[in-house]
Amino acid sequence: MAGREAERGARAERMPFPSPDPLPEIPMADFESFAGPIGSRVHGVDLEAGLVEATWREIEAVWNERHLLVFPAQASLSIDAQVDLLSRFGPVIEERMPGDLHSFVSNEDGHGTDEMNDGYREGPLTAHMDYTYTPYPAEVISLWAERLPETGSETVFYSNVAPLEAMPPALRAELADYHVFCAHDLAAMRPDARLYLEGRTDPAAPTQSYTWPLIRCHPGKPGVEALVCTIQQTERIVELSDEARGDPESRALLGRIFDEYLYTEANRYVHAWQPHDLVVWDNIALQHAREACPRVFGPRVLRRVAVCAAGNAIQDTVAFLGLEDASVAFS
């Protein structure tokens, strides 16, 4: 009996244990930096399939250092997948219709933009951050290229962070004492406005506006400071002006900031859209602009989802204008 037990034990030692199932491979993103500190392309992810937590942590780490992410070739990206990704950055806001967490930026009819004037739909946009004339500027914005004209399409981005690092310390210290008056010229609704030079069409008319520190501490990125002044929506530096149009000291200092530090080639990235690009950018750290995109060049349909933790600027605009809904309220 003892011999049989020993034989069974030896045979068991020779029998291999079954190999455990291999752990599933975690997809890792591949990052390609561009435009100095502005952006990064994110390769190797399928946003429609969703992100595992480890991949999101990689993306989040890059986002905290840079301010624009391009996810190329997201051909099957659904509205739900775009909303799911943006919800990782913060609360997704309702857009132009109640319950809708997306809208469209389009020169084509039938995308909820038909009531907009042609300037917004297909004209040039001077540089701006969305909704700086409210207490709730968007914090993160995304656009997905559903359709593009054959001639291509471009969006220009400028950093609000890099100019502060490039300017002389004395100038930066001076700017820290100032505030800017940002306004939406409701009397004209011109997306190509140069407000600091031209002023509002009717300065006496009720105006949706908000006053910001000229240098703002980023609400979502500790240690990051950004300029809050744009050619489209900043009318004046409060401490250097009054309600009168044409304040020379304010205009001169804003012109210096714009010409020498903000709207320069070194501080500029031009995104040449490719079909099904998803571009996600920080609306506090960057501002954006575009050239005209006439309908005769072909349809341009970009699907938008945006984030803001502080509140909803679109609802603020609806209340200010006394509208029933936000179908004609836009930045």
Steps between C-alpha positions, in 0.01 A plus 500: 500500500774740588668433167185585304457827692859598425452420131186713482684790669790482256262489202316807631827691527575424134156622379508870406252738657268670247631840388294794623312701236714793380399841631320712240731743329435863599494727195756774545470838332782640290555876531650728236572853622472802271494880505736536795304466825158533335391156386534128459356245256368188665545186293402142569163552667149424380274742683184327383615185678566702815811550709630274772601693811874456441474655153294789632763567768763527228284747308418698813870537585573643155194728525628647824822604324357600161176663393388345172454134409438368150352152467534421128291260291209448742273399214225331701485747790142522627347785695493283812871413469594866455292595805651213701853619424425863583329404825841381622614865481204636694123561484374503140266795440173510314539672166235682299198284574390366841639154558748515211860450611629579152452752222652567160730762353397489137458697180240249380125513559328253727738486796326733740691799364251628242396798715858624536617782280737419217790656687486229764423220258763565235684825563834562672518492878749724674690341790292437811425264788139389512281695742751730669218756512327279763610361839513154337748479213527143373791317661544222242365492144502217248421490129467186290532535122192331359532660155763728349517694172727359232711814526573417863436702811716654773467626856765727650596473867699743718635428847393723788771347719822530299485881456522547877822300501641694205433857613732704727434447873418869546224485239357181645497659846318805363235286327430317827343820636250539214154373408337476158144575394381226262178555306268349243394765247134400479413795278717368219591135584819515293720193533784687327499781759814676623330637806795680663550707183144545380291505817142382524253613237286668768686540832179620666305185415463216755804280453575151621839544663736385772815642657796265550851535642729553204707207631291212629606200709386194309206341688596146400879503475675611820796729439390596147421866430344628179419828332131586474490738205387438144471714194135403453352542848729726708397863483737667747721482806282633779771682697620684187161609366144596563176442311604734219608344170856539381696487825853551366697360796292184524504451122876548483575243770259242356655560158845436642388174662329386181771602252814414695402195705161347427428502125847409379627219279696353791180480708278359223389153398289443188304177502434376148196281550497144373184290470384367837755688710388561856666811643470572874636828635525701819288814452677673792855432381432550127294720275393416148415663167419403142505632148180511296354162398241585232234246409613510138818322612294211635337398830687541826332312783675485837325342798557683826497382863621732777572496873464757777490429874401855599174525308340522158574816300241407238224502760639829629470643148145365460397672823670827403333507157161383629488209256287186525797275424862521387452418133632844401732560796863438415852626572 
